[in-house]
Amino acid sequence: MFNNLLFSMNLVRFEQLAASHCRSLVAIYLRKHKEDSMHKMVITVCSILLLISGCDKKSDSIVGSQPLRNEIFPLVIGNLWVFNYSRFDSTGVLLSSEINSFGVEKDTLVNGSRWFMLFGPIYLYANRDSGLCGLGSSGIQLLYKYPASVSDSYYVAYSEYVHIKSTDTSITTSLGKFSCYAYEHIYPPQFNMKGGSRSVEYLSPGIGQIKIESYTSSATNDNQYLASTSELTAVTLR
């Protein structure tokens, strides 16, 4: 921010000096040349001022604002994502922090269709017209609808409810700023979680998973609290 401020101050000073210099040139030109040559001078001065006004201030760029591919999660063998995973107690105190990673390990054909392995042999993944799909024991499931609209919703494996909260949430990590889809996954209550649990997963088209926030509740209290976060710290895309 400080560098941007200095840049802005220098730009304003440069515009003032250039404008002053241009006025001096005009005065000299009028003294030395006839009136019928004034048109050339006006064109020259206008060109200089256009160049000055064309200089713009440096702006923050958003990583992933223009998708690298028409996919919410790029599946290419060798792609790798590294995350910082943190756990918290119900009061927000950090319990632990560790580095996790996963990547696209290999591909395979199932009934003539190409699928990819990310986390292990339980699920296979593929991008389809509807978004990122998973293939497991329950058949093919839509995991991340893409493209999607705000308020779109669907079920995964008949119990996990997915709601599209946003299609343009800005998430900032150590890697920069990402424009993300926000997928809210709502899970049914279980015996040890009175208020159920949910997670909000932020994915940037062409890059993949950027951040996950997981919320849970206790067996005696239905108020949910932030239990863990997973934030992208490094990515390799082939």
C-alpha positions in Angstrom: 0.0 0.0 0.0 2.9 2.4 0.8 4.5 1.8 -2.5 1.2 2.4 -4.3 0.9 5.7 -2.4 4.4 6.8 -3.5 3.6 5.8 -7.0 0.4 7.9 -7.0 2.2 11.0 -5.6 5.0 10.7 -8.2 2.4 10.3 -11.0 0.6 13.5 -9.9 3.9 15.4 -9.7 4.9 14.1 -13.1 1.5 15.2 -14.6 1.9 18.7 -13.0 5.5 19.1 -14.4 4.5 17.8 -17.8 1.5 20.1 -18.0 3.7 23.1 -17.0 6.3 22.2 -19.5 3.7 21.9 -22.2 2.4 25.4 -21.4 5.9 26.8 -21.8 6.3 25.1 -25.2 3.0 26.5 -26.4 4.0 30.0 -25.4 7.4 29.8 -27.2 5.7 28.2 -30.2 3.2 31.1 -30.5 6.0 33.7 -30.4 8.1 32.1 -33.0 5.6 30.8 -35.6 2.7 32.1 -37.6 -0.9 31.6 -36.7 -1.5 29.2 -39.6 0.9 26.7 -38.0 -1.1 26.5 -34.8 -3.0 23.4 -35.8 0.1 21.2 -35.8 1.1 22.5 -32.4 -2.3 21.7 -30.9 -2.1 18.2 -32.2 1.3 17.7 -30.7 0.3 19.1 -27.3 -2.9 17.0 -27.3 -0.9 13.9 -28.0 1.4 14.6 -25.1 -1.5 15.1 -22.7 -3.2 11.9 -23.9 0.0 10.0 -23.1 0.1 11.5 -19.7 -3.5 10.9 -18.9 -3.2 7.3 -20.2 -0.8 6.4 -17.4 -2.9 4.5 -14.8 -2.3 3.6 -11.2 -1.2 0.1 -10.4 -4.1 -2.1 -9.3 -4.4 -5.3 -7.4 -4.9 -8.2 -9.8 -7.1 -11.2 -9.0 -5.6 -14.6 -9.6 -8.0 -16.8 -11.4 -10.4 -14.0 -12.4 -10.0 -15.3 -15.9 -10.2 -19.1 -15.9 -7.3 -21.0 -17.3 -9.7 -23.7 -18.5 -13.5 -24.1 -18.5 -13.2 -26.4 -15.4 -13.8 -25.7 -11.8 -11.1 -28.2 -10.8 -8.3 -28.8 -13.4 -7.6 -32.5 -13.7 -4.1 -33.1 -15.3 -1.7 -35.7 -14.1 1.0 -34.0 -12.0 -1.2 -31.2 -10.7 -0.5 -30.6 -7.0 -2.2 -28.5 -4.3 -0.6 -27.8 -0.9 -2.7 -26.6 2.1 -2.2 -25.3 5.6 -4.7 -27.2 7.8 -5.6 -25.7 11.2 -8.0 -26.9 13.9 -9.7 -24.8 16.5 -11.7 -25.4 19.7 -15.2 -24.0 20.3 -13.7 -20.7 21.7 -11.5 -20.1 18.6 -8.2 -21.2 20.2 -5.8 -22.9 17.7 -5.3 -26.5 18.6 -3.0 -27.7 15.8 -1.7 -26.8 12.4 -0.1 -29.0 9.7 0.6 -29.1 6.0 -1.5 -31.4 3.8 -1.3 -32.0 0.1 -3.0 -33.9 -2.7 -2.5 -34.2 -6.4 -3.7 -35.9 -9.6 -1.9 -39.2 -9.4 -3.1 -41.1 -12.5 -6.0 -41.7 -14.8 -8.1 -44.7 -15.9 -10.9 -45.7 -18.2 -14.3 -46.7 -16.9 -16.8 -47.8 -19.5 -14.8 -45.9 -22.1 -14.8 -42.6 -20.0 -11.6 -41.1 -18.6 -11.4 -40.6 -14.8 -8.7 -39.3 -12.5 -7.4 -40.4 -9.0 -6.8 -37.6 -6.5 -7.1 -38.8 -2.9 -6.9 -42.5 -3.3 -8.9 -45.4 -4.8 -12.2 -44.6 -3.0 -13.4 -41.9 -5.5 -12.5 -41.2 -9.1 -13.0 -37.7 -10.5 -13.8 -36.1 -13.9 -15.0 -32.8 -15.2 -18.3 -33.1 -17.1 -20.6 -30.5 -18.6 -22.4 -30.1 -15.2 -19.1 -29.7 -13.2 -16.7 -31.8 -11.3 -18.1 -35.3 -10.7 -17.1 -38.2 -8.5 -17.4 -41.9 -9.2 -17.8 -44.2 -6.2 -19.8 -47.0 -4.7 -23.0 -44.9 -5.1 -22.4 -44.2 -8.7 -21.7 -40.9 -10.3 -22.2 -37.9 -8.1 -22.1 -34.2 -8.9 -19.6 -32.7 -6.4 -19.1 -29.1 -7.6 -21.6 -27.7 -10.1 -20.0 -25.5 -12.7 -21.0 -23.2 -14.2 -23.6 -22.4 -11.6 -25.8 -19.6 -10.3 -26.3 -18.2 -6.8 -28.9 -20.2 -4.9 -28.5 -23.4 -7.0 -28.7 -26.5 -4.8 -28.4 -30.2 -5.2 -27.8 -33.4 -3.1 -24.7 -35.6 -3.0 -25.2 -39.2 -2.1 -28.7 -38.4 -0.9 -27.7 -36.9 2.4 -25.1 -34.1 1.8 -26.9 -30.9 0.6 -24.9 -28.5 -1.5 -25.9 -24.8 -1.8 -24.2 -22.2 -4.1 -23.6 -19.2 -1.9 -21.6 -17.1 -4.3 -19.9 -17.2 -7.7 -17.5 -14.3 -7.2 -16.2 -14.3 -3.6 -12.8 -12.8 -3.2 -10.4 -15.0 -1.2 -6.9 -13.8 -0.3 -4.2 -16.2 0.7 -0.4 -16.0 0.8 -0.5 -16.7 -3.0 -2.6 -13.7 -3.8 -6.3 -12.9 -4.4 -8.6 -15.4 -6.0 -12.1 -15.0 -7.4 -14.1 -18.1 -6.2 -17.3 -20.0 -6.2 -18.5 -20.6 -2.7 -20.1 -24.1 -2.2 -21.8 -24.7 1.2 -22.0 -28.4 2.1 -24.6 -29.1 4.8 -24.5 -32.5 6.6 -27.3 -34.1 8.5 -27.1 -34.0 12.4 -25.5 -37.0 14.0 -25.6 -38.3 17.6 -22.5 -36.4 18.7 -23.4 -33.1 16.9 -26.7 -31.7 18.0 -26.6 -28.8 15.6 -25.2 -30.7 12.7 -22.2 -29.6 10.7 -21.4 -27.8 7.4 -18.5 -26.6 5.4 -17.9 -23.8 2.9 -15.5 -24.6 0.1 -14.0 -21.9 -2.1 -12.9 -23.0 -5.6 -11.5 -20.8 -8.3 -12.2 -21.8 -11.9 -9.1 -23.2 -13.6 -7.2 -23.4 -10.3 -9.3 -25.6 -8.0 -9.7 -25.6 -4.2 -8.5 -22.4 -2.5 -10.0 -22.6 1.0 -12.3 -24.7 3.2 -14.0 -23.6 6.4 -15.6 -26.4 8.4 -18.2 -25.7 11.1 -19.4 -28.2 13.7 -21.4 -28.4 16.9 -21.3 -30.4 20.1 -23.6 -33.1 21.5 -25.1 -30.6 24.0 -25.1 -27.4 22.0 -26.6 -26.8 18.6 -24.5 -23.6 18.0 -22.0 -24.2 15.3 -18.4 -23.0 15.5 -15.4 -22.9 13.2 -13.7 -26.2 13.8 -11.0 -26.1 11.0 -9.7 -24.3 8.0 -7.7 -25.5 5.0 -5.9 -22.8 3.0 -4.0 -23.1 -0.3 -0.3 -22.3 0.2 1.2 -23.7 -3.0 0.0 -25.1 -6.3 1.5 -26.7 -9.4 -0.6 -26.8 -12.5 0.6 -28.7 -15.6 
